[in-house]
């Protein structure tokens, strides 16, 4: 298996950056489109466990748009072959001083493009 093919990493990085733009601007339609529409898609968030695309979509529609600005650091994109990758990053928000957020996403290439099939977001005390 080829790991970190440059063209694949670049594609996933572009998808990840588009996700980040959509997240901080609360572009719910774009966020919905970036998750795989399937009952097996999972998103574990800071205060919620979402099983299936329907629950993820409902969460996005109901979430407040306040306090979404953040800065990223230590972003790592690792591609496994041509059709699967993991994006990991740390984030800081001014609304949660002294805390660091952690985000991991599993991206899979489908005929319609790269989609998130699993995501995990958590916040811990900053060391």
N, C-alpha and C positions, 0 to 999 in steps of 0.2 A: 504494500500500500504506500502511495506517495503521501507524505505529510508536508503541509505548508507549500503547496504549489503556488507560486507568486500570483498567478491570475485568479485563482480561487480565493486566496486571502484578500486580494484587492476587491473582488466582488462582494465578499461578506463584509469587509470593512465599510464599503459604500452602503450596504443594506443596514448595517449597525448604525452608521452615522445618520442615515435617513430616519431610522427609528428614534434616535436621540432627539433630532429636530422635532419630530412629531410629538414626542413625549413632553418636551419643555414648552411647546406651543399648544398642547392639548388638542392636537389634530386627531380626534377620535377615529375618523374614517380611515386615515392613513395607518393608525395603530392597529385597527381591526384588520386591515388588509395585510399586515405583516405577520399575523399569526395564522397558522394552518387551520383551516375550517374543518375541524374533526373532533369527535367526542373524546379522543385520546390525547388531545393537546392539554398541557397542564401549565399553570402559572401559580407558584407559591409566592405570595407577597408578604409585606411587612405585617399585615394583620388579617390576611385572608388566604384560603386554600381554594383555588379555582380549578375545577375539573371539567374540561371540555370547552370548546370554542364559545358555546352559548354563555357559559358563566363568565368567561373572560370578557366577552363583548358587553354583557350586562354591567359588569364592574366598571369598565371604561366609561360607559354611558352615564353612570351615577357618580363617578368620582369628581371631586372638586378640582377646579383648575387653579386653585390658589396654592402657592408655594412649590411649584414644580421646577423652578430654576435650580440648576446644580452645575457643579464642575466635575469633570471626570479625571481620573488618574489611573496609571498602571493598567491601561486597556491592553488586553492580549487577545488576538484572534488566532486560533489554531484550526487549520483545515485538515481533515482526514479524508484523503481521496478527493474526488471532484464534486461530491454531492452532500457533504456533511461537515459542519464546523461548530466550534464552541467559541463564544465571545464572552470574555470575563472583564469586569471593570470595577473599580472603586469609585464612589461618588461622595461629594460633600454638598450639603444644602445649608444655606444660611439660617433656615428655619429649625435646624437640629444641631446647634453648636455642640461640640465635644463628641459627636457621633460620626461614624463612617458607614456609608452604605456599601453593600456588596451586591453585584448583579451578575448572574450567569444566564446565558441563553444558548440553547442548542438550535442551530439553523440547519435546515435541510433544503436542498434544491428540488423543487417540483417543476412540472412543466410550465407553470405560471410564474416561476421565479423562486427566490430564497424566501423561506417562511420559518418563523419560530415554532418549534414543536414542544419545547419545554423551557420554562424560565423560573428563576428563583431570585428573589430580592429580599435582603435582610439588612438590618441596621444594628451595629454594635457600638459599644463605647470605643472611642479612639484611644489607641495605646500611646 
